[in-house]
Amino acid sequence: MKVSKDIQYKMHKAARLHSEANKLMEDVNDYFEKNGIDEDVLRCGNGISLEEVELGNDIVDEFVSWAENDFEL
């Protein structure tokens, strides 16, 4: 099978973007951990936790509201 240049480009771009996103999320994780927030709270699967951001869903405003409410729903 010959892989088209277009698909190769998309694969390279996806790899680069994932790498950049991983670095950004490391900073986010470090910030919350340094502020005493447990990983289990940050990724609890409630639809507004950090897993959503990692999946590309922009729930940042909801997450910030949740965090500023001391992670109480």
PQR file of N, CA, C, O and H, with PARSE charges and radii, in Angstrom:
ATOM      1  N   MET A   1       0.853  -1.179   0.000 -0.4000 1.5000
ATOM      2  CA  MET A   1       0.000   0.000   0.000 -0.0000 2.0000
ATOM      3  C   MET A   1       0.898   1.241   0.000  0.5500 1.7000
ATOM      4  O   MET A   1       1.842   1.329   0.785 -0.5500 1.4000
ATOM      5  N   LYS A   2       0.609   2.164  -0.854 -0.4000 1.5000
ATOM      6  CA  LYS A   2       1.304   3.447  -0.908 -0.0000 2.0000
ATOM      7  C   LYS A   2       0.537   4.433  -0.027  0.5500 1.7000
ATOM      8  O   LYS A   2      -0.679   4.576  -0.158 -0.5500 1.4000
ATOM      9  H   LYS A   2      -0.158   2.092  -1.492  0.4000 1.0000
ATOM     10  N   VAL A   3       1.246   5.102   0.858 -0.4000 1.5000
ATOM     11  CA  VAL A   3       0.616   6.077   1.747 -0.0000 2.0000
ATOM     12  C   VAL A   3       0.799   7.462   1.135  0.5500 1.7000
ATOM     13  O   VAL A   3       1.919   7.893   0.860 -0.5500 1.4000
ATOM     14  H   VAL A   3       2.233   4.986   0.964  0.4000 1.0000
ATOM     15  N   SER A   4      -0.304   8.138   0.933 -0.4000 1.5000
ATOM     16  CA  SER A   4      -0.257   9.435   0.252 -0.0000 2.0000
ATOM     17  C   SER A   4       0.505  10.475   1.076  0.5500 1.7000
ATOM     18  O   SER A   4       0.581  10.380   2.301 -0.5500 1.4000
ATOM     19  H   SER A   4      -1.214   7.788   1.157  0.4000 1.0000
ATOM     20  N   LYS A   5       1.058  11.454   0.394 -0.4000 1.5000
ATOM     21  CA  LYS A   5       1.762  12.550   1.054 -0.0000 2.0000
ATOM     22  C   LYS A   5       0.813  13.321   1.974  0.5500 1.7000
ATOM     23  O   LYS A   5       1.217  13.780   3.042 -0.5500 1.4000
ATOM     24  H   LYS A   5       0.996  11.531  -0.602  0.4000 1.0000
ATOM     25  N   ASP A   6      -0.442  13.462   1.561 -0.4000 1.5000
ATOM     26  CA  ASP A   6      -1.427  14.163   2.373 -0.0000 2.0000
ATOM     27  C   ASP A   6      -1.620  13.465   3.721  0.5500 1.7000
ATOM     28  O   ASP A   6      -1.654  14.125   4.760 -0.5500 1.4000
ATOM     29  H   ASP A   6      -0.771  13.089   0.693  0.4000 1.0000
ATOM     30  N   ILE A   7      -1.745  12.149   3.710 -0.4000 1.5000
ATOM     31  CA  ILE A   7      -1.917  11.397   4.958 -0.0000 2.0000
ATOM     32  C   ILE A   7      -0.645  11.460   5.789  0.5500 1.7000
ATOM     33  O   ILE A   7      -0.713  11.580   7.012 -0.5500 1.4000
ATOM     34  H   ILE A   7      -1.717  11.613   2.866  0.4000 1.0000
ATOM     35  N   GLN A   8       0.502  11.382   5.151 -0.4000 1.5000
ATOM     36  CA  GLN A   8       1.764  11.489   5.882 -0.0000 2.0000
ATOM     37  C   GLN A   8       1.863  12.847   6.583  0.5500 1.7000
ATOM     38  O   GLN A   8       2.275  12.930   7.740 -0.5500 1.4000
ATOM     39  H   GLN A   8       0.557  11.285   4.157  0.4000 1.0000
ATOM     40  N   TYR A   9       1.480  13.907   5.869 -0.4000 1.5000
ATOM     41  CA  TYR A   9       1.482  15.251   6.442 -0.0000 2.0000
ATOM     42  C   TYR A   9       0.566  15.308   7.669  0.5500 1.7000
ATOM     43  O   TYR A   9       0.939  15.843   8.713 -0.5500 1.4000
ATOM     44  H   TYR A   9       1.145  13.839   4.929  0.4000 1.0000
ATOM     45  N   LYS A  10      -0.628  14.752   7.521 -0.4000 1.5000
ATOM     46  CA  LYS A  10      -1.589  14.762   8.628 -0.0000 2.0000
ATOM     47  C   LYS A  10      -1.065  13.978   9.821  0.5500 1.7000
ATOM     48  O   LYS A  10      -1.271  14.378  10.967 -0.5500 1.4000
ATOM     49  H   LYS A  10      -0.931  14.318   6.673  0.4000 1.0000
ATOM     50  N   MET A  11      -0.400  12.879   9.564 -0.4000 1.5000
ATOM     51  CA  MET A  11       0.174  12.072  10.651 -0.0000 2.0000
ATOM     52  C   MET A  11       1.271  12.853  11.374  0.5500 1.7000
ATOM     53  O   MET A  11       1.325  12.857  12.603 -0.5500 1.4000
ATOM     54  H   MET A  11      -0.234  12.553   8.634  0.4000 1.0000
ATOM     55  N   HIS A  12       2.143  13.513  10.610 -0.4000 1.5000
ATOM     56  CA  HIS A  12       3.202  14.319  11.222 -0.0000 2.0000
ATOM     57  C   HIS A  12       2.602  15.453  12.048  0.5500 1.7000
ATOM     58  O   HIS A  12       3.046  15.723  13.164 -0.5500 1.4000
ATOM     59  H   HIS A  12       2.099  13.510   9.611  0.4000 1.0000
ATOM     60  N   LYS A  13       1.593  16.109  11.489 -0.4000 1.5000
ATOM     61  CA  LYS A  13       0.951  17.216  12.193 -0.0000 2.0000
ATOM     62  C   LYS A  13       0.271  16.734  13.468  0.5500 1.7000
ATOM     63  O   LYS A  13       0.378  17.383  14.508 -0.5500 1.4000
ATOM     64  H   LYS A  13       1.232  15.890  10.582  0.4000 1.0000
ATOM     65  N   ALA A  14      -0.425  15.605  13.400 -0.4000 1.5000
ATOM     66  CA  ALA A  14      -1.085  15.048  14.579 -0.0000 2.0000
ATOM     67  C   ALA A  14      -0.059  14.724  15.660  0.5500 1.7000
ATOM     68  O   ALA A  14      -0.291  15.002  16.836 -0.5500 1.4000
ATOM     69  H   ALA A  14      -0.511  15.078  12.555  0.4000 1.0000
ATOM     70  N   ALA A  15       1.068  14.141  15.273 -0.4000 1.5000
ATOM     71  CA  ALA A  15       2.116  13.815  16.242 -0.0000 2.0000
ATOM     72  C   ALA A  15       2.647  15.078  16.909  0.5500 1.7000
ATOM     73  O   ALA A  15       2.849  15.106  18.123 -0.5500 1.4000
ATOM     74  H   ALA A  15       1.256  13.915  14.317  0.4000 1.0000
ATOM     75  N   ARG A  16       2.874  16.122  16.117 -0.4000 1.5000
ATOM     76  CA  ARG A  16       3.382  17.386  16.658 -0.0000 2.0000
ATOM     77  C   ARG A  16       2.373  18.018  17.610  0.5500 1.7000
ATOM     78  O   ARG A  16       2.737  18.472  18.695 -0.5500 1.4000
ATOM     79  H   ARG A  16       2.710  16.100  15.131  0.4000 1.0000
ATOM     80  N   LEU A  17       1.115  18.048  17.205 -0.4000 1.5000
ATOM     81  CA  LEU A  17       0.079  18.653  18.042 -0.0000 2.0000
ATOM     82  C   LEU A  17      -0.124  17.877  19.341  0.5500 1.7000
ATOM     83  O   LEU A  17      -0.305  18.475  20.402 -0.5500 1.4000
ATOM     84  H   LEU A  17       0.819  17.680  16.324  0.4000 1.0000
ATOM     85  N   HIS A  18      -0.094  16.547  19.260 -0.4000 1.5000
ATOM     86  CA  HIS A  18      -0.231  15.731  20.475 -0.0000 2.0000
ATOM     87  C   HIS A  18       0.928  15.986  21.423  0.5500 1.7000
ATOM     88  O   HIS A  18       0.738  16.068  22.636 -0.5500 1.4000
ATOM     89  H   HIS A  18       0.053  16.060  18.399  0.4000 1.0000
ATOM     90  N   SER A  19       2.119  16.109  20.875 -0.4000 1.5000
ATOM     91  CA  SER A  19       3.293  16.393  21.700 -0.0000 2.0000
ATOM     92  C   SER A  19       3.146  17.739  22.399  0.5500 1.7000
ATOM     93  O   SER A  19       3.422  17.854  23.593 -0.5500 1.4000
ATOM     94  H   SER A  19       2.274  16.042  19.889  0.4000 1.0000
ATOM     95  N   GLU A  20       2.715  18.753  21.662 -0.4000 1.5000
ATOM     96  CA  GLU A  20       2.501  20.080  22.252 -0.0000 2.0000
ATOM     97  C   GLU A  20       1.414  20.033  23.324  0.5500 1.7000
ATOM     98  O   GLU A  20       1.554  20.640  24.386 -0.5500 1.4000
ATOM     99  H   GLU A  20       2.491  18.659  20.692  0.4000 1.0000
ATOM    100  N   ALA A  21       0.340  19.316  23.042 -0.4000 1.5000
ATOM    101  CA  ALA A  21      -0.757  19.205  24.002 -0.0000 2.0000
ATOM    102  C   ALA A  21      -0.297  18.493  25.269  0.5500 1.7000
ATOM    103  O   ALA A  21      -0.661  18.895  26.374 -0.5500 1.4000
ATOM    104  H   ALA A  21       0.226  18.823  22.179  0.4000 1.0000
ATOM    105  N   ASN A  22       0.493  17.451  25.119 -0.4000 1.5000
ATOM    106  CA  ASN A  22       1.006  16.736  26.294 -0.0000 2.0000
ATOM    107  C   ASN A  22       1.854  17.646  27.163  0.5500 1.7000
ATOM    108  O   ASN A  22       1.758  17.597  28.389 -0.5500 1.4000
ATOM    109  H   ASN A  22       0.790  17.125  24.221  0.4000 1.0000
ATOM    110  N   LYS A  23       2.681  18.472  26.545 -0.4000 1.5000
ATOM    111  CA  LYS A  23       3.510  19.409  27.309 -0.0000 2.0000
ATOM    112  C   LYS A  23       2.638  20.428  28.049  0.5500 1.7000
ATOM    113  O   LYS A  23       2.899  20.745  29.210 -0.5500 1.4000
ATOM    114  H   LYS A  23       2.760  18.511  25.549  0.4000 1.0000
ATOM    115  N   LEU A  24       1.612  20.934  27.380 -0.4000 1.5000
ATOM    116  CA  LEU A  24       0.711  21.882  28.026 -0.0000 2.0000
ATOM    117  C   LEU A  24      -0.016  21.240  29.209  0.5500 1.7000
ATOM    118  O   LEU A  24      -0.145  21.852  30.269 -0.5500 1.4000
ATOM    119  H   LEU A  24       1.400  20.676  26.437  0.4000 1.0000
ATOM    120  N   MET A  25      -0.490  20.007  29.024 -0.4000 1.5000
ATOM    121  CA  MET A  25      -1.206  19.336  30.100 -0.0000 2.0000
ATOM    122  C   MET A  25      -0.287  19.012  31.272  0.5500 1.7000
ATOM    123  O   MET A  25      -0.745  18.981  32.415 -0.5500 1.4000
ATOM    124  H   MET A  25      -0.385  19.510  28.163  0.4000 1.0000
ATOM    125  N   GLU A  26       0.998  18.770  31.019 -0.4000 1.5000
ATOM    126  CA  GLU A  26       1.946  18.583  32.119 -0.0000 2.0000
ATOM    127  C   GLU A  26       1.991  19.842  32.979  0.5500 1.7000
ATOM    128  O   GLU A  26       2.006  19.759  34.207 -0.5500 1.4000
ATOM    129  H   GLU A  26       1.370  18.795  30.091  0.4000 1.0000
ATOM    130  N   ASP A  27       2.011  21.011  32.332 -0.4000 1.5000
ATOM    131  CA  ASP A  27       1.993  22.278  33.070 -0.0000 2.0000
ATOM    132  C   ASP A  27       0.709  22.425  33.878  0.5500 1.7000
ATOM    133  O   ASP A  27       0.744  22.851  35.033 -0.5500 1.4000
ATOM    134  H   ASP A  27       1.998  21.078  31.334  0.4000 1.0000
ATOM    135  N   VAL A  28      -0.421  22.074  33.273 -0.4000 1.5000
ATOM    136  CA  VAL A  28      -1.710  22.147  33.964 -0.0000 2.0000
ATOM    137  C   VAL A  28      -1.703  21.216  35.174  0.5500 1.7000
ATOM    138  O   VAL A  28      -2.083  21.616  36.275 -0.5500 1.4000
ATOM    139  H   VAL A  28      -0.448  21.728  32.335  0.4000 1.0000
ATOM    140  N   ASN A  29      -1.272  19.980  34.964 -0.4000 1.5000
ATOM    141  CA  ASN A  29      -1.213  19.006  36.069 -0.0000 2.0000
ATOM    142  C   ASN A  29      -0.324  19.510  37.196  0.5500 1.7000
ATOM    143  O   ASN A  29      -0.701  19.448  38.366 -0.5500 1.4000
ATOM    144  H   ASN A  29      -0.964  19.655  34.070  0.4000 1.0000
ATOM    145  N   ASP A  30       0.864  20.013  36.841 -0.4000 1.5000
ATOM    146  CA  ASP A  30       1.798  20.514  37.845 -0.0000 2.0000
ATOM    147  C   ASP A  30       1.178  21.647  38.656  0.5500 1.7000
ATOM    148  O   ASP A  30       1.338  21.703  39.875 -0.5500 1.4000
ATOM    149  H   ASP A  30       1.170  20.063  35.890  0.4000 1.0000
ATOM    150  N   TYR A  31       0.474  22.544  37.982 -0.4000 1.5000
ATOM    151  CA  TYR A  31      -0.163  23.672  38.660 -0.0000 2.0000
ATOM    152  C   TYR A  31      -1.133  23.185  39.741  0.5500 1.7000
ATOM    153  O   TYR A  31      -1.070  23.624  40.889 -0.5500 1.4000
ATOM    154  H   TYR A  31       0.344  22.499  36.992  0.4000 1.0000
ATOM    155  N   PHE A  32      -2.023  22.280  39.361 -0.4000 1.5000
ATOM    156  CA  PHE A  32      -3.024  21.823  40.318 -0.0000 2.0000
ATOM    157  C   PHE A  32      -2.404  20.962  41.412  0.5500 1.7000
ATOM    158  O   PHE A  32      -2.807  21.061  42.571 -0.5500 1.4000
ATOM    159  H   PHE A  32      -2.074  21.922  38.429  0.4000 1.0000
ATOM    160  N   GLU A  33      -1.428  20.115  41.066 -0.4000 1.5000
ATOM    161  CA  GLU A  33      -0.772  19.298  42.084 -0.0000 2.0000
ATOM    162  C   GLU A  33      -0.027  20.173  43.089  0.5500 1.7000
ATOM    163  O   GLU A  33      -0.057  19.897  44.288 -0.5500 1.4000
ATOM    164  H   GLU A  33      -1.101  20.035  40.125  0.4000 1.0000
ATOM    165  N   LYS A  34       0.642  21.227  42.613 -0.4000 1.5000
ATOM    166  CA  LYS A  34       1.342  22.144  43.519 -0.0000 2.0000
ATOM    167  C   LYS A  34       0.374  22.897  44.412  0.5500 1.7000
ATOM    168  O   LYS A  34       0.757  23.392  45.472 -0.5500 1.4000
ATOM    169  H   LYS A  34       0.666  21.451  41.639  0.4000 1.0000
ATOM    170  N   ASN A  35      -0.874  22.984  43.987 -0.4000 1.5000
ATOM    171  CA  ASN A  35      -1.905  23.625  44.801 -0.0000 2.0000
ATOM    172  C   ASN A  35      -2.725  22.626  45.601  0.5500 1.7000
ATOM    173  O   ASN A  35      -3.795  22.957  46.112 -0.5500 1.4000
ATOM    174  H   ASN A  35      -1.185  22.582  43.126  0.4000 1.0000
ATOM    175  N   GLY A  36      -2.220  21.402  45.707 -0.4000 1.5000
ATOM    176  CA  GLY A  36      -2.813  20.404  46.586 -0.0000 2.0000
ATOM    177  C   GLY A  36      -4.034  19.675  46.058  0.5500 1.7000
ATOM    178  O   GLY A  36      -4.754  19.048  46.834 -0.5500 1.4000
ATOM    179  H   GLY A  36      -1.351  21.133  45.291  0.4000 1.0000
ATOM    180  N   ILE A  37      -4.285  19.740  44.757 -0.4000 1.5000
ATOM    181  CA  ILE A  37      -5.456  19.063  44.194 -0.0000 2.0000
ATOM    182  C   ILE A  37      -5.044  17.660  43.731  0.5500 1.7000
ATOM    183  O   ILE A  37      -4.093  17.498  42.968 -0.5500 1.4000
ATOM    184  H   ILE A  37      -3.699  20.249  44.126  0.4000 1.0000
ATOM    185  N   ASP A  38      -5.767  16.675  44.201 -0.4000 1.5000
ATOM    186  CA  ASP A  38      -5.467  15.273  43.902 -0.0000 2.0000
ATOM    187  C   ASP A  38      -5.807  14.930  42.458  0.5500 1.7000
ATOM    188  O   ASP A  38      -6.786  15.429  41.903 -0.5500 1.4000
ATOM    189  H   ASP A  38      -6.540  16.808  44.821  0.4000 1.0000
ATOM    190  N   GLU A  39      -4.998  14.085  41.866 -0.4000 1.5000
ATOM    191  CA  GLU A  39      -5.200  13.613  40.487 -0.0000 2.0000
ATOM    192  C   GLU A  39      -6.585  12.986  40.304  0.5500 1.7000
ATOM    193  O   GLU A  39      -7.201  13.147  39.250 -0.5500 1.4000
ATOM    194  H   GLU A  39      -4.203  13.680  42.317  0.4000 1.0000
ATOM    195  N   ASP A  40      -7.071  12.281  41.310 -0.4000 1.5000
ATOM    196  CA  ASP A  40      -8.382  11.635  41.210 -0.0000 2.0000
ATOM    197  C   ASP A  40      -9.511  12.659  41.089  0.5500 1.7000
ATOM    198  O   ASP A  40     -10.544  12.369  40.486 -0.5500 1.4000
ATOM    199  H   ASP A  40      -6.571  12.150  42.166  0.4000 1.0000
ATOM    200  N   VAL A  41      -9.326  13.830  41.645 -0.4000 1.5000
ATOM    201  CA  VAL A  41     -10.327  14.894  41.514 -0.0000 2.0000
ATOM    202  C   VAL A  41     -10.266  15.486  40.112  0.5500 1.7000
ATOM    203  O   VAL A  41     -11.295  15.732  39.484 -0.5500 1.4000
ATOM    204  H   VAL A  41      -8.486  14.066  42.135  0.4000 1.0000
ATOM    205  N   LEU A  42      -9.044  15.711  39.631 -0.4000 1.5000
ATOM    206  CA  LEU A  42      -8.865  16.337  38.327 -0.0000 2.0000
ATOM    207  C   LEU A  42      -9.384  15.482  37.181  0.5500 1.7000
ATOM    208  O   LEU A  42      -9.790  16.005  36.143 -0.5500 1.4000
ATOM    209  H   LEU A  42      -8.208  15.510  40.142  0.4000 1.0000
ATOM    210  N   ARG A  43      -9.369  14.164  37.369 -0.4000 1.5000
ATOM    211  CA  ARG A  43      -9.804  13.236  36.326 -0.0000 2.0000
ATOM    212  C   ARG A  43     -10.816  12.247  36.901  0.5500 1.7000
ATOM    213  O   ARG A  43     -10.558  11.047  36.996 -0.5500 1.4000
ATOM    214  H   ARG A  43      -9.039  13.739  38.212  0.4000 1.0000
ATOM    215  N   CYS A  44     -11.960  12.780  37.278 -0.4000 1.5000
ATOM    216  CA  CYS A  44     -12.971  11.954  37.943 -0.0000 2.0000
ATOM    217  C   CYS A  44     -14.051  11.453  36.993  0.5500 1.7000
ATOM    218  O   CYS A  44     -14.926  10.696  37.412 -0.5500 1.4000
ATOM    219  H   CYS A  44     -12.169  13.755  37.201  0.4000 1.0000
ATOM    220  N   GLY A  45     -14.012  11.853  35.729 -0.4000 1.5000
ATOM    221  CA  GLY A  45     -14.981  11.359  34.761 -0.0000 2.0000
ATOM    222  C   GLY A  45     -16.358  11.981  34.850  0.5500 1.7000
ATOM    223  O   GLY A  45     -17.338  11.370  34.421 -0.5500 1.4000
ATOM    224  H   GLY A  45     -13.301  12.468  35.388  0.4000 1.0000
ATOM    225  N   ASN A  46     -16.455  13.184  35.398 -0.4000 1.5000
ATOM    226  CA  ASN A  46     -17.767  13.807  35.568 -0.0000 2.0000
ATOM    227  C   ASN A  46     -18.230  14.633  34.368  0.5500 1.7000
ATOM    228  O   ASN A  46     -19.278  15.275  34.422 -0.5500 1.4000
ATOM    229  H   ASN A  46     -15.660  13.680  35.746  0.4000 1.0000
ATOM    230  N   GLY A  47     -17.452  14.617  33.290 -0.4000 1.5000
ATOM    231  CA  GLY A  47     -17.825  15.358  32.096 -0.0000 2.0000
ATOM    232  C   GLY A  47     -17.259  16.765  32.029  0.5500 1.7000
ATOM    233  O   GLY A  47     -17.317  17.410  30.982 -0.5500 1.4000
ATOM    234  H   GLY A  47     -16.600  14.095  33.246  0.4000 1.0000
ATOM    235  N   ILE A  48     -16.710  17.247  33.139 -0.4000 1.5000
ATOM    236  CA  ILE A  48     -16.063  18.560  33.138 -0.0000 2.0000
ATOM    237  C   ILE A  48     -14.669  18.498  33.753  0.5500 1.7000
ATOM    238  O   ILE A  48     -14.118  19.522  34.157 -0.5500 1.4000
ATOM    239  H   ILE A  48     -16.663  16.723  33.990  0.4000 1.0000
ATOM    240  N   SER A  49     -14.103  17.307  33.822 -0.4000 1.5000
ATOM    241  CA  SER A  49     -12.760  17.169  34.379 -0.0000 2.0000
ATOM    242  C   SER A  49     -11.723  17.160  33.251  0.5500 1.7000
ATOM    243  O   SER A  49     -12.077  17.241  32.074 -0.5500 1.4000
ATOM    244  H   SER A  49     -14.550  16.475  33.493  0.4000 1.0000
ATOM    245  N   LEU A  50     -10.464  17.062  33.612 -0.4000 1.5000
ATOM    246  CA  LEU A  50      -9.390  17.252  32.641 -0.0000 2.0000
ATOM    247  C   LEU A  50      -9.348  16.212  31.525  0.5500 1.7000
ATOM    248  O   LEU A  50      -8.746  16.463  30.481 -0.5500 1.4000
ATOM    249  H   LEU A  50     -10.177  16.996  34.567  0.4000 1.0000
ATOM    250  N   GLU A  51      -9.965  15.060  31.719 -0.4000 1.5000
ATOM    251  CA  GLU A  51     -10.011  14.098  30.604 -0.0000 2.0000
ATOM    252  C   GLU A  51     -10.668  14.721  29.383  0.5500 1.7000
ATOM    253  O   GLU A  51     -10.265  14.472  28.247 -0.5500 1.4000
ATOM    254  H   GLU A  51     -10.453  14.856  32.567  0.4000 1.0000
ATOM    255  N   GLU A  52     -11.683  15.530  29.633 -0.4000 1.5000
ATOM    256  CA  GLU A  52     -12.399  16.163  28.518 -0.0000 2.0000
ATOM    257  C   GLU A  52     -11.482  17.080  27.718  0.5500 1.7000
ATOM    258  O   GLU A  52     -11.512  17.084  26.487 -0.5500 1.4000
ATOM    259  H   GLU A  52     -12.011  15.732  30.556  0.4000 1.0000
ATOM    260  N   VAL A  53     -10.673  17.851  28.424 -0.4000 1.5000
ATOM    261  CA  VAL A  53      -9.715  18.729  27.744 -0.0000 2.0000
ATOM    262  C   VAL A  53      -8.748  17.887  26.916  0.5500 1.7000
ATOM    263  O   VAL A  53      -8.438  18.225  25.774 -0.5500 1.4000
ATOM    264  H   VAL A  53     -10.648  17.848  29.424  0.4000 1.0000
ATOM    265  N   GLU A  54      -8.275  16.789  27.503 -0.4000 1.5000
ATOM    266  CA  GLU A  54      -7.333  15.916  26.793 -0.0000 2.0000
ATOM    267  C   GLU A  54      -7.961  15.262  25.563  0.5500 1.7000
ATOM    268  O   GLU A  54      -7.254  14.879  24.631 -0.5500 1.4000
ATOM    269  H   GLU A  54      -8.527  16.514  28.431  0.4000 1.0000
ATOM    270  N   LEU A  55      -9.283  15.136  25.560 -0.4000 1.5000
ATOM    271  CA  LEU A  55      -9.991  14.588  24.403 -0.0000 2.0000
ATOM    272  C   LEU A  55     -10.336  15.659  23.375  0.5500 1.7000
ATOM    273  O   LEU A  55     -10.911  15.366  22.327 -0.5500 1.4000
ATOM    274  H   LEU A  55      -9.858  15.447  26.317  0.4000 1.0000
ATOM    275  N   GLY A  56      -9.981  16.902  23.685 -0.4000 1.5000
ATOM    276  CA  GLY A  56     -10.228  17.985  22.742 -0.0000 2.0000
ATOM    277  C   GLY A  56     -11.539  18.708  22.951  0.5500 1.7000
ATOM    278  O   GLY A  56     -11.934  19.532  22.125 -0.5500 1.4000
ATOM    279  H   GLY A  56      -9.514  17.140  24.537  0.4000 1.0000
ATOM    280  N   ASN A  57     -12.220  18.409  24.047 -0.4000 1.5000
ATOM    281  CA  ASN A  57     -13.485  19.074  24.345 -0.0000 2.0000
ATOM    282  C   ASN A  57     -13.212  20.313  25.185  0.5500 1.7000
ATOM    283  O   ASN A  57     -12.606  20.213  26.252 -0.5500 1.4000
ATOM    284  H   ASN A  57     -11.899  17.740  24.717  0.4000 1.0000
ATOM    285  N   ASP A  58     -13.646  21.473  24.722 -0.4000 1.5000
ATOM    286  CA  ASP A  58     -13.367  22.729  25.406 -0.0000 2.0000
ATOM    287  C   ASP A  58     -14.391  22.976  26.505  0.5500 1.7000
ATOM    288  O   ASP A  58     -15.383  23.680  26.314 -0.5500 1.4000
ATOM    289  H   ASP A  58     -14.138  21.554  23.855  0.4000 1.0000
ATOM    290  N   ILE A  59     -14.122  22.377  27.657 -0.4000 1.5000
ATOM    291  CA  ILE A  59     -14.982  22.543  28.832 -0.0000 2.0000
ATOM    292  C   ILE A  59     -14.273  23.405  29.877  0.5500 1.7000
ATOM    293  O   ILE A  59     -14.585  23.340  31.066 -0.5500 1.4000
ATOM    294  H   ILE A  59     -13.316  21.806  27.812  0.4000 1.0000
ATOM    295  N   VAL A  60     -13.319  24.209  29.419 -0.4000 1.5000
ATOM    296  CA  VAL A  60     -12.466  24.966  30.334 -0.0000 2.0000
ATOM    297  C   VAL A  60     -13.286  25.886  31.237  0.5500 1.7000
ATOM    298  O   VAL A  60     -13.031  25.948  32.440 -0.5500 1.4000
ATOM    299  H   VAL A  60     -13.066  24.262  28.453  0.4000 1.0000
ATOM    300  N   ASP A  61     -14.254  26.594  30.686 -0.4000 1.5000
ATOM    301  CA  ASP A  61     -15.057  27.496  31.521 -0.0000 2.0000
ATOM    302  C   ASP A  61     -15.783  26.727  32.618  0.5500 1.7000
ATOM    303  O   ASP A  61     -15.830  27.172  33.765 -0.5500 1.4000
ATOM    304  H   ASP A  61     -14.461  26.544  29.709  0.4000 1.0000
ATOM    305  N   GLU A  62     -16.346  25.583  32.270 -0.4000 1.5000
ATOM    306  CA  GLU A  62     -17.037  24.757  33.259 -0.0000 2.0000
ATOM    307  C   GLU A  62     -16.060  24.228  34.304  0.5500 1.7000
ATOM    308  O   GLU A  62     -16.363  24.211  35.497 -0.5500 1.4000
ATOM    309  H   GLU A  62     -16.308  25.222  31.339  0.4000 1.0000
ATOM    310  N   PHE A  63     -14.878  23.793  33.844 -0.4000 1.5000
ATOM    311  CA  PHE A  63     -13.860  23.285  34.767 -0.0000 2.0000
ATOM    312  C   PHE A  63     -13.432  24.376  35.743  0.5500 1.7000
ATOM    313  O   PHE A  63     -13.312  24.128  36.943 -0.5500 1.4000
ATOM    314  H   PHE A  63     -14.632  23.807  32.875  0.4000 1.0000
ATOM    315  N   VAL A  64     -13.200  25.589  35.228 -0.4000 1.5000
ATOM    316  CA  VAL A  64     -12.770  26.698  36.079 -0.0000 2.0000
ATOM    317  C   VAL A  64     -13.849  27.021  37.117  0.5500 1.7000
ATOM    318  O   VAL A  64     -13.533  27.252  38.284 -0.5500 1.4000
ATOM    319  H   VAL A  64     -13.297  25.791  34.253  0.4000 1.0000
ATOM    320  N   SER A  65     -15.095  27.037  36.708 -0.4000 1.5000
ATOM    321  CA  SER A  65     -16.194  27.275  37.663 -0.0000 2.0000
ATOM    322  C   SER A  65     -16.202  26.206  38.749  0.5500 1.7000
ATOM    323  O   SER A  65     -16.371  26.508  39.930 -0.5500 1.4000
ATOM    324  H   SER A  65     -15.352  26.850  35.760  0.4000 1.0000
ATOM    325  N   TRP A  66     -16.022  24.974  38.343 -0.4000 1.5000
ATOM    326  CA  TRP A  66     -15.991  23.841  39.275 -0.0000 2.0000
ATOM    327  C   TRP A  66     -14.810  24.000  40.236  0.5500 1.7000
ATOM    328  O   TRP A  66     -14.972  23.832  41.445 -0.5500 1.4000
ATOM    329  H   TRP A  66     -15.885  24.728  37.384  0.4000 1.0000
ATOM    330  N   ALA A  67     -13.634  24.318  39.715 -0.4000 1.5000
ATOM    331  CA  ALA A  67     -12.439  24.480  40.546 -0.0000 2.0000
ATOM    332  C   ALA A  67     -12.610  25.645  41.518  0.5500 1.7000
ATOM    333  O   ALA A  67     -12.241  25.542  42.688 -0.5500 1.4000
ATOM    334  H   ALA A  67     -13.502  24.455  38.734  0.4000 1.0000
ATOM    335  N   GLU A  68     -13.167  26.748  41.032 -0.4000 1.5000
ATOM    336  CA  GLU A  68     -13.344  27.919  41.884 -0.0000 2.0000
ATOM    337  C   GLU A  68     -14.439  27.719  42.923  0.5500 1.7000
ATOM    338  O   GLU A  68     -14.573  28.516  43.852 -0.5500 1.4000
ATOM    339  H   GLU A  68     -13.467  26.831  40.082  0.4000 1.0000
ATOM    340  N   ASN A  69     -15.221  26.654  42.766 -0.4000 1.5000
ATOM    341  CA  ASN A  69     -16.219  26.260  43.751 -0.0000 2.0000
ATOM    342  C   ASN A  69     -15.666  25.117  44.613  0.5500 1.7000
ATOM    343  O   ASN A  69     -16.421  24.320  45.170 -0.5500 1.4000
ATOM    344  H   ASN A  69     -15.112  26.007  42.012  0.4000 1.0000
ATOM    345  N   ASP A  70     -14.333  25.056  44.711 -0.4000 1.5000
ATOM    346  CA  ASP A  70     -13.630  24.034  45.488 -0.0000 2.0000
ATOM    347  C   ASP A  70     -13.997  22.610  45.060  0.5500 1.7000
ATOM    348  O   ASP A  70     -14.089  21.706  45.890 -0.5500 1.4000
ATOM    349  H   ASP A  70     -13.720  25.703  44.260  0.4000 1.0000
ATOM    350  N   PHE A  71     -14.200  22.430  43.778 -0.4000 1.5000
ATOM    351  CA  PHE A  71     -14.487  21.135  43.174 -0.0000 2.0000
ATOM    352  C   PHE A  71     -15.749  20.496  43.737  0.5500 1.7000
ATOM    353  O   PHE A  71     -15.840  19.274  43.862 -0.5500 1.4000
ATOM    354  H   PHE A  71     -14.125  23.164  43.104  0.4000 1.0000
ATOM    355  N   GLU A  72     -16.715  21.336  44.072 -0.4000 1.5000
ATOM    356  CA  GLU A  72     -18.035  20.875  44.484 -0.0000 2.0000
ATOM    357  C   GLU A  72     -18.982  21.120  43.321  0.5500 1.7000
ATOM    358  O   GLU A  72     -18.980  22.203  42.736 -0.5500 1.4000
ATOM    359  H   GLU A  72     -16.641  22.328  43.971  0.4000 1.0000
ATOM    360  N   LEU A  73     -19.785  20.129  42.985 -0.4000 1.5000
ATOM    361  CA  LEU A  73     -20.768  20.306  41.906 -0.0000 2.0000
ATOM    362  C   LEU A  73     -22.041  20.938  42.390  0.5500 1.7000
ATOM    363  O   LEU A  73     -22.962  21.152  41.601 -0.5500 1.4000
ATOM    364  H   LEU A  73     -19.786  19.249  43.461  0.4000 1.0000
TER
END
